[in-house]
Structure formats: C-alpha cells, structure tokens
C-alpha cells in the first residue's frame, strides 16, 4: 500500500525531472528557429531597405499608396503619386520597393 492515488514511493533513479527540462529546452529551440529568427531577419531586411531609399525609386506604403520617391529626408519621404500630387510620408510607413517587384514579375 505504498501507492496513494498519485503519490508513489519511488525506488532507484527517477529521471523524469531531467526529461521535462530537456523537453522544454527542445521546445524553446524549435520556437526560436521557426518563429523568432525568421522574424528578426525580415525586420532587418525591411530596416535596411528603408535606410537605402533613393530618389526615383517606386515604393508602396503600408496603407497601399503607390508612388515614386521625389525627395528623401532623415525620417520622411516625399512621393509623387500623380502628375501634380506629392505627399510626404514617414519612412516607417514604407512597406516594400515595388520597382524590384515589377522587374521580377516581368521576368516571369
């Protein structure tokens, strides 16, 4: 009668605690390689693209506005969206460079 519901008297080596720790470490490593690392890589690529914006480049903002860069400042970009329409947007609102996307689409 050493067994009382979930309480059991253990004899010998019980490595279940060590196995739980190893299991948790494996879960964290998998989480890092499938979630954290790709997200950091994507964030760095986007930041690099925003830092290297140049005049004449075609871009798309987060709001979906397509335009061509007419002027680049420290934290803002002036876009030409129509022949007489210019808007100033923050660099952080630039989501992608559409000029490279257009050339990739034309190759296919």
N, C-alpha and C positions, 0 to 999 in steps of 0.2 A: 504494500500500500504506500509506496513512496511517491506514486503519481497522484497529484491532486489537481484535477481539471487541467490547467495549462502549466502548472508548476511541476517540473520534473527534476528529479535529482540526477545530475549529470555525473558520469564517471569517465575519466580519461580526458583527452584533449577535445575541446569544442571550438572549432574554428569558424563558427557562424558569424561572429562579430567581425572578424577579419574579412570574410567573404562579402559582408554587407558594405564595408568600407571600399573594397576593391570594386564592387558593383557600382557604387556611387561615383567613384573616380572615372570609371569607364563611361558612365552616362554624361559626366561633365566634359570629358574629352570629345565624345561624339557631338554633343551640343556645340562645343567650341568650333569644331571643324565644319559642321553643317550650317550653323547659324551665325555665329559671331565673326568668324574670319571672312566669309564672303561679303558680309555687310560692311566691314571695315574697308575691304578692298574697293567696293563700289563707292563708298563715301570718299576715299582718297582720289579715285579717278574723277569723280564729279568736282571735287575741290580743285584738282589740277586743271581741269577743263575751264572752270570759272576764272582761274588766275591767268590763263593764257588766251583770253578773249581778245580778238583783234578787229580792227575796222574792216568792214566789208564781209564779215562772216555772217552766215544765215543761222539764226537760232530759233528755238521755241521756248517760251516761258512755261512756268508751272501752270499758269492759267490757260495755256493753249494759244497764246498770241505768237504768230509767226512774223518775223521781221529780220531786217538786215542791220547790222551794227553800223551806226554813223559816228559814234564817239564813245570812248571808254574812259571812265574816271576811276578814282580809287575804289569806290563802293557802288557806283551806279553805271548803267549803260544806257545810251540813247539809241533807240531803234527807229528805223524808217519802216512803217507798216503800210503806207500808201504814198503816192507821189507828193502830197503836201501834208502828210501826217507823221509827226515824230512823237514818240513817247519816251519817258525816262523811267526805267525800272531798276530795281535793286539787283546786284549781281547774284544774290542768293536765290532770286526767282528764276534764273536761267536753268532750264532742266536738261536741254541737250543741244548739240550742234547739228542742225539739220542739213548743213552743206555737205558733211561727210556721209550722212544717211542718204542724201539724194544721189551721190556718186555711187554708193554701194548698191542702191536699187537699180540704177541704170546699167550696172554690170551684169545683172541677172537677166 
